[in-house]
């Protein structure tokens, strides 16, 4: 997935950069006006997501990615997914079989 470093300039005089996975608008930190990016560059970032297989009570499987750099520990993220989906087992995917 590509990441973009986007530059914004607001008519109120503030300019700033941020990074995100799309070229979407942002809000000015001073006046809260919605601003389109006036410049951007592609940022190559190492993706360190870990895929987990969650087994639901009916035996079906659901796959989700957790991100060690997301601000929550991997186990906290796994616990959130388990609670959200009602999963009974969560295991990291080593080698997912080809579909």
C-alpha positions as CSV (number, residue, x, y, z in Angstrom):
1,X,0.0,0.0,0.0
2,X,1.4,3.4,-0.9
3,X,1.6,6.2,1.6
4,X,1.6,9.8,0.6
5,X,3.2,12.8,2.2
6,X,0.7,15.6,1.5
7,X,1.3,19.4,1.8
8,X,-1.5,21.8,2.5
9,X,-1.7,25.6,2.5
10,X,-4.7,27.3,4.0
11,X,-5.9,30.8,3.1
12,X,-5.6,31.8,6.8
13,X,-1.8,31.5,6.4
14,X,-1.0,28.1,7.9
15,X,0.8,25.4,5.9
16,X,1.6,21.8,7.0
17,X,2.5,18.3,5.9
18,X,1.0,15.0,6.9
19,X,1.2,11.4,5.8
20,X,-1.8,9.2,4.9
21,X,-2.7,6.3,2.7
22,X,-4.7,8.4,0.3
23,X,-4.7,11.9,-1.2
24,X,-7.7,13.2,0.8
25,X,-8.5,16.6,2.1
26,X,-7.5,17.7,5.6
27,X,-8.7,20.3,8.1
28,X,-6.6,23.3,8.9
29,X,-5.3,23.1,12.5
30,X,-6.0,26.8,13.0
31,X,-9.4,27.6,11.4
32,X,-10.8,24.1,10.7
33,X,-11.4,24.8,7.0
34,X,-11.3,21.8,4.7
35,X,-8.3,22.1,2.5
36,X,-7.2,20.0,-0.6
37,X,-3.5,19.0,-0.8
38,X,-1.6,21.4,-3.0
39,X,1.4,19.0,-3.3
40,X,2.2,15.4,-2.5
41,X,4.9,12.8,-2.8
42,X,4.8,9.0,-2.5
43,X,6.5,7.8,0.7
44,X,7.8,4.2,0.7
45,X,7.0,2.8,4.1
46,X,7.8,-0.7,5.3
47,X,4.5,-2.5,6.1
48,X,4.9,-4.7,9.1
49,X,1.3,-5.9,9.4
50,X,0.8,-9.4,10.8
51,X,-2.1,-11.5,9.5
52,X,-4.2,-13.4,12.0
53,X,-6.8,-16.2,11.5
54,X,-9.8,-15.9,13.8
55,X,-12.0,-18.9,14.3
56,X,-15.6,-18.0,15.0
57,X,-18.0,-20.1,17.1
58,X,-19.6,-21.7,14.0
59,X,-16.1,-22.8,12.8
60,X,-15.8,-20.3,10.0
61,X,-12.6,-18.4,9.6
62,X,-12.0,-14.7,9.4
63,X,-8.7,-13.0,8.5
64,X,-7.5,-9.7,9.8
65,X,-4.2,-7.7,9.8
66,X,-2.8,-6.2,13.0
67,X,-0.2,-3.4,12.8
68,X,2.6,-3.4,15.4
69,X,3.1,0.3,14.8
70,X,-0.6,1.3,15.3
71,X,-0.2,2.6,18.8
72,X,-1.8,-0.5,20.4
73,X,0.1,-3.7,21.2
74,X,-0.5,-6.7,18.9
75,X,-2.2,-8.6,21.7
76,X,-4.5,-5.7,22.4
77,X,-5.5,-5.5,18.7
78,X,-6.0,-9.3,18.6
79,X,-8.2,-9.0,21.7
80,X,-10.2,-6.2,20.1
81,X,-10.8,-8.3,16.9
82,X,-11.7,-11.4,19.0
83,X,-14.3,-9.4,20.9
84,X,-15.6,-7.6,17.8
85,X,-16.1,-10.8,15.8
86,X,-16.9,-13.2,18.8
87,X,-13.9,-15.3,17.8
88,X,-12.9,-18.2,20.0
89,X,-9.4,-18.8,18.6
90,X,-6.8,-16.4,17.1
91,X,-3.6,-17.6,15.5
92,X,-1.0,-15.8,13.4
93,X,-0.9,-16.9,9.8
94,X,2.4,-18.3,8.8
95,X,1.8,-19.5,5.3
96,X,-1.7,-19.1,4.0
97,X,-2.7,-21.8,1.5
98,X,-3.2,-20.6,-2.0
99,X,-6.9,-20.1,-2.9
